[in-house]
Amino acid sequence: MSLEWEDTFDWDGLQARKNAAITPAVVAGMEVVRQVTTPKVPVESSHLVGSPSITAVGDTATIRYGGPYARYQEFGVYYRHGRVGAPLTHTHGQSFFLTTGIVEARDPALRACARVFEERL
């Protein structure tokens, strides 16, 4: 006894759904990064902690904390070593808030991206 099975598969439709899911997936992943980094942001006036914006084009998402003040807070440890500027004196947050947040958010961010693909495909 033989068994035959025939079917057609809409590869073009699958490719179109995949392409349409890329940008929402990278935004979902970057949103996780934002959620992880926000509690680490040094707080003085709360402007910086409330300022991150996420933009995405195609397969690239960007999180942006505005202004030179964000750079100063991110790399504040560098400034503490006597090179430039005054030491950071915040009671909340940390230097390298974005760097450590990205490292910590890696796996949850990838899972968020995967969920978008699972839902759309």
Secondary structure as GFF3:
##gff-version 3
##sequence-region A 1 121
A	DSSP	alpha_helix	11	37	.	.	.	ID=ss1
A	DSSP	three_ten_helix	38	40	.	.	.	ID=ss2
A	DSSP	beta_strand	53	57	.	.	.	ID=ss3
A	DSSP	beta_strand	60	64	.	.	.	ID=ss4
A	DSSP	alpha_helix	67	74	.	.	.	ID=ss5
A	DSSP	alpha_helix	76	80	.	.	.	ID=ss6
A	DSSP	alpha_helix	97	120	.	.	.	ID=ss7
###
